[in-house]
Amino acid sequence: MRFFVRLSILMLLFLGGVSFGYAQQGEFNVYNVAFYNVENLFDVINDPNKNDEDFLPDGDYKWTQKRYELKLSQMANVISKLGAAKAGGPPVICGIAEVENEQCLRDLIARPPLSDYPYEVVLVEGPDKRGVDVGLIYRTDLFKVEKFHARELWINNAYKGFATRNQLVVEGEMAGEPLAVLVNHWPSRRAKSWYREEAGKLQRQIIDELRAEKPGMNVVVMGDFNDDPVNKSMTKALGAKGKKSEVTDKDYLYNPMYKMYKNGQGTLAYRDNWNLFDQIIVSKEMLNKEGLIYYKAEICNFDELKNPNGRYKGYPFRTYAGGNYAGGYSDHFPVVIYLLKEKTGL
């Protein structure tokens, strides 16, 4: 039986700012939807079509089967906890960045405690020269995938040989409601900002097309955008608004991470500054009082994910630091949102 919570209006206001005009209280199913950049989840098999040589036993990073298996166990444990305290189980959906291939995702969901749940995977190989892709794992008991595809980002006048991760689009049904989930990993900070702005324009075009085909479609946009919520790629190119009051039929995307960033929160740190590159954005349909309802967002900076000591104490505890194996988790913290669906027939 799906876990549910009973929430009064006051509790909703306190926890998530959801101020709808329900009677006095209601019962809701809670669905946790997460994203995690897992920092280079590579297998130990050489792929001649990818630049994966560093992540081989004889490569620069001395990436061994033992280290791979430890990484899988670490990732499975972390992902199983994302939103589980409120939703009563591991994520219904979790987008993944920096994974080498579909088999890596299958190895991941085969690890306990994820293996205790009916997870399936989606990944479409992209053109990234380093060989990392975006993918999705999802629980087949709670999310029914109908179709998926990926769009590649091509930028005119880019430097020769430019290639980046594709943008994954997964359409399906959750809680009887249509839902499209888009997973991103935009060009890195080593590229000029307009590359990410072009990625934002492509993402917006994809969403416009989805909504034109299926009016009222619930859309969740997630990813490592390599930009903060206040950057032009997010606010202008993608058109994500940081305030619910700014969301309209035309500007239909709401970014709950905007306020979190303004309050000094982040998912990764660089040169003593926090960035919030990892974000989950929802369409205006989920700000209504019916259907799937956006509840709240969280950065999951669990203690085990933090560097335990030294100059970088409290920063994400990385797998590799300065080219040396540290045995940590990732250089990013994961994020999660909660969606509610009112129970019926009570």
C-alpha positions in Angstrom: 0.0 0.0 0.0 1.3 3.4 -0.9 2.4 5.5 2.1 0.2 8.5 2.8 0.3 11.4 5.2 -2.5 13.4 6.8 -1.7 17.1 6.6 -3.7 20.0 8.0 -3.7 23.4 6.3 -1.4 24.8 9.0 1.1 22.0 8.5 1.1 22.5 4.8 1.7 26.2 5.2 4.6 25.5 7.7 6.3 22.8 5.7 5.9 23.7 2.1 3.9 26.9 1.5 1.1 25.0 -0.1 -1.9 27.2 0.9 -4.9 25.6 -0.9 -8.4 26.0 0.2 -9.1 22.4 1.3 -11.6 21.9 4.0 -9.7 21.3 7.3 -7.5 18.4 6.4 -7.0 15.9 3.6 -5.1 12.7 2.9 -2.5 12.6 0.2 -0.2 10.1 -1.4 3.4 11.5 -1.5 5.7 10.9 -4.5 9.4 11.6 -4.2 11.1 12.7 -7.4 14.9 13.1 -7.2 18.0 14.0 -9.2 21.7 13.1 -8.5 24.9 13.8 -10.4 26.8 10.7 -9.3 30.3 11.9 -10.4 31.6 9.6 -13.1 29.8 6.3 -12.7 32.0 4.2 -15.1 32.3 0.5 -15.5 35.8 -1.1 -15.9 35.3 -2.2 -19.5 37.0 -0.3 -22.3 34.6 1.2 -24.8 36.5 2.0 -28.0 33.9 4.7 -28.9 34.4 6.7 -25.7 37.3 8.4 -23.9 36.9 6.2 -20.9 40.6 5.2 -20.6 41.1 7.1 -17.4 38.4 4.9 -15.7 40.1 1.5 -16.3 42.3 -0.5 -13.9 45.4 0.6 -15.7 44.1 4.2 -16.4 45.1 7.4 -14.6 42.4 6.9 -11.9 43.2 3.2 -11.4 39.5 2.5 -11.5 39.1 -1.1 -10.4 36.2 -3.5 -10.1 36.4 -3.2 -6.3 36.1 0.6 -6.5 33.2 0.3 -9.0 31.3 -2.0 -6.7 31.8 0.3 -3.7 30.6 3.2 -5.7 27.5 1.3 -6.8 26.7 0.4 -3.1 27.2 4.0 -2.0 25.0 5.4 -4.7 22.3 2.8 -4.1 22.2 3.6 -0.4 22.0 7.3 -0.9 19.4 7.2 -3.6 17.2 4.9 -1.5 17.1 7.6 1.1 16.1 10.5 -1.1 12.8 11.7 0.2 12.1 8.3 1.8 11.3 9.7 5.3 8.3 11.6 4.0 7.3 9.4 1.1 7.7 6.0 2.9 10.1 4.5 0.3 12.9 5.3 -2.2 12.2 7.7 -5.1 9.5 7.0 -7.6 11.8 8.6 -10.1 15.5 9.6 -9.9 17.3 11.3 -12.7 21.0 10.5 -13.0 23.9 12.5 -14.5 27.4 11.3 -15.3 26.7 7.6 -15.9 28.6 5.8 -18.7 25.9 3.5 -20.1 22.7 1.7 -19.5 24.5 -1.3 -17.9 25.8 0.9 -15.2 22.3 1.9 -14.3 21.2 -1.7 -14.3 24.2 -2.6 -12.0 23.0 0.3 -9.8 19.4 -0.9 -9.4 20.6 -4.5 -8.8 22.3 -3.2 -5.6 20.4 -3.3 -2.3 18.3 -1.6 -1.0 17.2 -0.5 -4.6 17.0 -4.2 -5.6 14.1 -4.6 -3.1 12.0 -2.4 -5.4 10.8 -2.9 -9.0 13.1 -0.4 -10.7 13.7 0.0 -14.4 16.0 2.3 -16.3 16.0 4.7 -19.3 19.2 5.9 -21.0 19.9 7.0 -24.6 23.5 7.2 -25.5 24.7 10.7 -26.4 27.6 12.3 -28.2 29.6 13.4 -25.1 33.2 12.6 -25.9 34.0 11.7 -22.3 31.3 9.1 -22.5 29.0 10.3 -19.7 25.2 10.4 -20.2 22.0 11.3 -18.4 19.6 8.6 -17.4 16.6 7.8 -15.3 15.6 5.0 -12.9 12.0 4.6 -11.9 9.7 2.4 -10.0 7.4 0.5 -12.3 4.8 0.1 -9.6 4.3 3.9 -9.4 5.4 5.4 -12.7 4.3 3.9 -16.0 6.6 4.9 -18.9 4.9 5.2 -22.2 7.7 6.5 -24.4 11.0 8.2 -24.3 13.6 9.9 -26.6 16.6 12.2 -26.4 17.5 15.4 -28.2 21.0 16.4 -29.0 22.3 19.9 -28.6 24.0 21.4 -31.7 25.4 24.9 -31.4 26.2 27.0 -34.5 29.7 28.5 -34.5 30.8 26.4 -31.5 34.4 25.3 -31.2 35.4 22.5 -33.5 34.4 19.1 -32.2 32.0 20.4 -29.5 29.7 17.7 -28.2 27.7 17.6 -25.0 25.1 15.4 -23.2 21.7 15.0 -24.8 18.5 16.0 -23.2 16.4 13.0 -22.1 12.6 13.1 -22.4 10.5 10.5 -20.7 6.7 10.5 -20.9 4.4 8.4 -18.7 1.8 8.3 -16.0 2.0 8.7 -12.3 -0.9 8.6 -9.9 -3.3 8.5 -12.9 -1.9 11.8 -14.2 0.2 12.4 -17.3 3.8 13.3 -16.5 6.9 14.2 -18.6 10.3 14.1 -16.9 13.2 15.8 -18.7 16.8 15.0 -17.5 19.7 17.4 -18.3 23.4 17.9 -17.9 24.2 21.2 -19.6 27.7 22.2 -21.0 30.2 22.7 -18.2 31.5 26.0 -16.8 34.6 25.6 -19.0 32.3 26.5 -22.0 31.0 30.0 -22.5 27.7 30.9 -20.8 25.9 31.1 -24.1 26.4 27.4 -24.7 24.2 26.8 -21.6 21.8 29.4 -22.8 21.4 27.5 -26.1 20.8 24.4 -24.0 18.0 26.3 -22.1 16.4 27.3 -25.4 16.4 23.7 -26.6 14.9 22.5 -23.4 12.2 25.2 -23.6 11.4 24.2 -27.2 11.0 20.6 -26.2 8.6 21.5 -23.4 6.6 23.8 -25.6 6.2 21.0 -28.1 5.1 18.6 -25.3 2.5 21.0 -24.0 1.3 21.8 -27.5 0.8 18.1 -28.2 -0.7 17.3 -24.7 -2.3 20.5 -23.2 -2.2 20.3 -19.4 0.8 17.9 -19.3 2.6 17.9 -16.0 6.3 18.6 -16.6 9.3 18.1 -14.3 12.6 19.4 -15.5 15.7 18.2 -13.6 19.4 18.2 -14.0 22.9 19.5 -13.4 22.5 22.8 -15.3 26.0 24.0 -14.6 24.4 27.3 -13.8 22.6 28.7 -10.8 18.9 29.5 -10.7 19.5 33.2 -11.2 21.6 32.8 -14.4 20.3 33.7 -17.9 20.2 30.2 -19.1 17.6 29.4 -16.4 15.6 32.7 -16.1 15.7 33.8 -19.8 16.4 30.9 -22.1 14.5 28.3 -20.1 12.1 30.9 -18.6 11.9 29.4 -15.1 10.4 31.7 -12.5 11.6 31.9 -9.0 8.3 33.1 -7.5 5.0 31.4 -7.8 3.3 34.8 -8.3 5.3 35.2 -11.5 4.1 32.0 -13.1 1.5 32.5 -15.9 0.2 30.6 -18.9 3.1 32.0 -20.9 5.8 31.7 -18.2 4.7 28.3 -16.9 7.8 27.0 -15.2 8.4 27.4 -11.5 11.9 26.9 -10.0 11.7 26.3 -6.2 15.5 26.2 -6.0 15.7 30.0 -6.8 14.8 31.0 -3.3 17.0 28.3 -1.8 20.0 29.7 -3.7 19.2 33.2 -2.6 19.2 31.9 0.9 22.8 30.6 0.5 22.1 27.0 -0.1 24.0 24.9 -2.6 24.7 21.5 -4.0 28.4 21.9 -4.8 31.2 24.1 -3.7 34.1 25.7 -5.6 36.7 28.1 -4.3 34.8 28.7 -1.0 31.6 29.5 -2.8 28.4 27.5 -3.0 26.6 26.9 -6.3 23.2 25.3 -6.8 23.6 23.7 -10.2 21.3 20.7 -9.4 17.7 21.8 -9.7 14.2 20.4 -10.2 11.6 22.6 -11.8 7.9 22.0 -12.2 5.2 23.3 -14.6 2.3 25.5 -13.5 -0.2 22.6 -13.5 1.5 21.3 -10.3 0.8 24.6 -8.5 -2.9 24.0 -8.7 -5.0 22.3 -6.0 -6.0 19.2 -8.1 -4.1 16.4 -9.7 -0.3 16.2 -9.0 0.5 19.0 -6.6 4.0 20.4 -6.0 4.7 20.3 -2.2 8.3 21.2 -1.5 12.0 20.8 -2.5 15.0 19.7 -0.6 18.8 19.5 -0.9 19.8 16.1 0.5 23.1 16.9 2.2 23.2 13.9 4.4 26.2 13.7 6.8 27.8 10.8 5.0 27.8 12.9 1.8 30.0 15.6 3.4 33.7 15.8 3.6 34.4 14.8 7.2 37.5 16.9 7.9 40.2 19.2 6.5 39.9 22.5 4.6 36.9 21.2 2.7 35.0 19.9 5.7 31.3 20.1 4.9 31.8 20.1 1.1 30.5 17.2 -0.9 32.7 14.1 -0.2 34.0 13.3 -3.7 35.0 10.0 -5.2 38.2 11.7 -6.6 39.8 14.9 -5.3 42.7 16.5 -7.1 43.0 13.4 -9.2 43.4 11.1 -6.1 41.0 8.5 -5.0 39.1 9.7 -1.9 36.5 7.0 -1.7 33.6 9.4 -1.3 30.3 9.6 -3.0 30.0 12.5 -5.4 31.1 16.2 -5.9 27.4 17.1 -5.9 24.6 16.8 -3.3 21.3 15.2 -4.6 18.0 17.0 -4.7 14.4 15.9 -4.3 10.9 17.3 -4.7 7.6 16.0 -3.3 4.5 15.7 -5.3 1.1 15.1 -3.7 -2.0 13.5 -5.0 -5.2 13.7 -2.9 -6.6 10.3 -2.0 -10.1 9.5 -3.3 -12.9 7.4 -2.0 -12.0 8.0 1.7 
